[in-house]
Amino acid sequence: MIMNTKQAAVTFSKLPIEKTLIAVDEKDNEYIIDSVMQRKLYTDEENDWCYALKIRKAGGGCIKR
C-alpha cells in the first residue's frame, strides 16, 4: 500500500519505462487520472490535508473495454 508521497515517488521511479497511468477500483473498472489535488481531511485540524488523485469517468463510467 502506498501511504505517502515519498513511497509513491520511490515506487514510480522503479518503473522501467514511461507508460500510461490509470486508476483501477475494486470492481476492475479503469479510470483516467485527471490531476493531483489537495483534499482537506475531516478532522478538527484546519491545516490537516492530503494529496488526492482526481479521476475522470469516461463514457459509461470507466475506460474498461
N, C-alpha and C positions, 0 to 999 in steps of 0.2 A: 504494500500500500504506500502510495506517495502522499506524505502529510505536509510537506513544506516546499518552498521554492528551491532550496538547496538540493533536496532529494530529486525534484523534478529536473533540475539542471544537470545533475550527475547522470540520471537515467537517460535523458535526451542526448547528452554528449557521448554516450556509449553506443548510440545507434550508428551503424556503419555507413549509411548513405542517406541522402536527402529524399524523403518520400512524403506523400500526402498524409496529413494528420486528421483523424476523425475521432469522435466520441461514440462509445457504444454503451447502451443501457443493459439492464439485466435480461431483457427480452431479445437481445441481439439486434435491436434497431440501431442503425448508424445515423449520426448527425454531424453536420458541418460545424466546426468550431469557428464562431464568428469573431470573437475577440476575447481579451483578458480584461476583466473589470474588477473594481474594488466593491466588496459587498460588506455592509455592516452586519456584525454578529448580533444576535438577540440576547445581549447581556446588559447589565447596568452601566458598564463602562462606555463612555461616549466615544473613546478612541479605539475601541475594540473592533477590528475589521479583518478581512482576509481577501485573498485574490480568488476570483471565480472565473471559470471558463464559460463564456456565454455561447450557447449552442443555437443553431438556427434550424428550424424544421424546414424540410424541403418537400414539396408535393404533398403526398398523403401522410406526412408526419415524420418521415425519415428518408434516407437515401438508399436504404437496402433494396437491392434489385431482386 
